[in-house]
């Protein structure tokens, strides 16, 4: 409980600092991710371990824990596993390969390298 109030105070300080320094934070994009390390199946089923903590933005929006959060292109999950990130990357690679292989009949190394490079550059924000 002390950690929750401490994090809320820190969040409030960051928001206040941003306002004082004329920096607009997109509070609608704030997300919370609660890491659950070494959580056993039994603990997940006990009612008293499922305390749901939420935080509030300066605009009064509740920040509830997310199932996963994307940060700098990496998908983070509460269980600290890479399954979601790997699955997402593999699906994107399959889509790119499918586009390149379906577009070009010539499968020479030079053509495929240029096509993959060009497509990957277009996919970047």
C-alpha positions as CSV (number, residue, x, y, z in Angstrom):
1,X,0.0,0.0,0.0
2,X,2.9,2.3,0.7
3,X,4.3,1.7,-2.7
4,X,1.1,2.6,-4.3
5,X,0.9,6.0,-2.6
6,X,4.6,6.6,-3.3
7,X,4.1,6.0,-7.0
8,X,1.1,8.2,-7.1
9,X,3.1,11.0,-5.5
10,X,5.9,10.5,-8.0
11,X,3.3,10.6,-10.9
12,X,1.8,13.8,-9.5
13,X,5.3,15.4,-9.3
14,X,6.1,14.5,-12.9
15,X,2.8,16.0,-14.1
16,X,3.4,19.2,-12.0
17,X,6.9,19.5,-13.4
18,X,5.7,19.1,-17.0
19,X,3.1,21.8,-16.5
20,X,5.6,24.2,-14.9
21,X,8.0,23.6,-17.9
22,X,5.3,24.0,-20.6
23,X,5.5,20.4,-21.6
24,X,2.3,18.7,-22.5
25,X,2.1,15.0,-21.5
26,X,-0.5,12.8,-23.2
27,X,-2.1,11.5,-20.1
28,X,-4.5,9.4,-22.2
29,X,-1.5,7.4,-23.3
30,X,-0.3,6.6,-19.7
31,X,-0.2,2.9,-19.0
32,X,0.6,0.8,-15.9
33,X,2.2,-2.6,-16.0
34,X,2.4,-4.7,-12.7
35,X,5.2,-7.2,-12.9
36,X,4.4,-10.5,-11.3
37,X,7.6,-12.4,-10.7
38,X,7.5,-15.9,-9.2
39,X,3.7,-15.9,-8.9
40,X,2.4,-19.4,-8.4
41,X,-0.9,-20.7,-9.7
42,X,-2.2,-21.1,-6.1
43,X,-1.5,-17.4,-5.3
44,X,-3.4,-16.3,-8.4
45,X,-6.5,-18.1,-7.1
46,X,-6.5,-16.6,-3.6
47,X,-8.9,-13.7,-3.3
48,X,-6.8,-11.5,-1.0
49,X,-3.8,-11.5,-3.5
50,X,-5.8,-9.9,-6.3
51,X,-5.8,-6.3,-4.8
52,X,-6.3,-4.0,-7.8
53,X,-4.4,-0.8,-7.4
54,X,-5.1,2.1,-9.7
55,X,-3.5,5.5,-10.1
56,X,-5.0,8.8,-11.2
57,X,-3.8,11.3,-13.7
58,X,-4.2,15.0,-13.1
59,X,-7.3,14.9,-15.3
60,X,-8.8,12.3,-13.0
61,X,-8.4,9.3,-15.4
62,X,-7.9,6.0,-13.6
63,X,-4.8,4.1,-14.7
64,X,-5.6,0.4,-14.4
65,X,-3.0,-2.3,-15.0
66,X,-2.6,-3.4,-18.6
67,X,-2.2,-6.9,-19.9
68,X,0.8,-5.8,-21.9
69,X,2.6,-2.5,-22.7
70,X,4.5,-1.6,-25.8
71,X,7.5,0.6,-25.1
72,X,10.1,1.6,-27.7
73,X,8.8,-1.2,-30.0
74,X,9.2,-3.9,-27.3
75,X,6.1,-5.6,-25.9
76,X,6.4,-6.0,-22.1
77,X,4.1,-8.4,-20.1
78,X,3.4,-8.8,-16.4
79,X,5.0,-12.3,-16.3
80,X,8.3,-11.0,-17.7
81,X,8.1,-13.5,-20.6
82,X,9.1,-12.8,-24.2
83,X,6.3,-14.9,-25.9
84,X,4.2,-12.0,-26.9
85,X,7.1,-10.0,-28.3
86,X,8.5,-13.0,-30.2
87,X,5.0,-13.9,-31.6
88,X,4.5,-10.3,-32.8
89,X,7.9,-10.1,-34.4
90,X,7.4,-13.5,-36.2
91,X,3.9,-12.5,-37.5
92,X,5.4,-9.2,-38.9
93,X,8.2,-11.1,-40.5
94,X,5.8,-13.5,-42.1
95,X,3.7,-10.7,-43.5
96,X,6.8,-9.0,-44.9
97,X,8.1,-12.2,-46.5
98,X,4.6,-13.0,-47.9
99,X,4.4,-9.5,-49.5
100,X,7.9,-9.8,-51.0
101,X,7.6,-13.4,-52.2
102,X,4.1,-12.7,-53.6
103,X,5.2,-9.5,-55.5
104,X,8.4,-10.7,-57.2
105,X,8.8,-13.7,-59.4
106,X,12.6,-13.3,-59.6
107,X,14.1,-14.9,-56.4
108,X,17.7,-13.9,-57.0
109,X,19.6,-12.9,-53.8
110,X,20.1,-9.3,-55.0
111,X,16.4,-8.7,-55.8
112,X,15.2,-10.4,-52.5
113,X,17.7,-8.4,-50.5
114,X,16.7,-5.1,-52.0
115,X,13.0,-5.9,-51.7
116,X,13.2,-6.9,-48.0
117,X,15.4,-3.8,-47.3
118,X,13.0,-1.4,-49.0
119,X,9.9,-3.0,-47.4
120,X,11.5,-2.9,-43.9
121,X,12.4,0.8,-44.3
122,X,8.8,1.5,-45.2
123,X,7.5,-0.3,-42.1
124,X,9.5,1.9,-39.8
125,X,7.7,5.0,-38.3
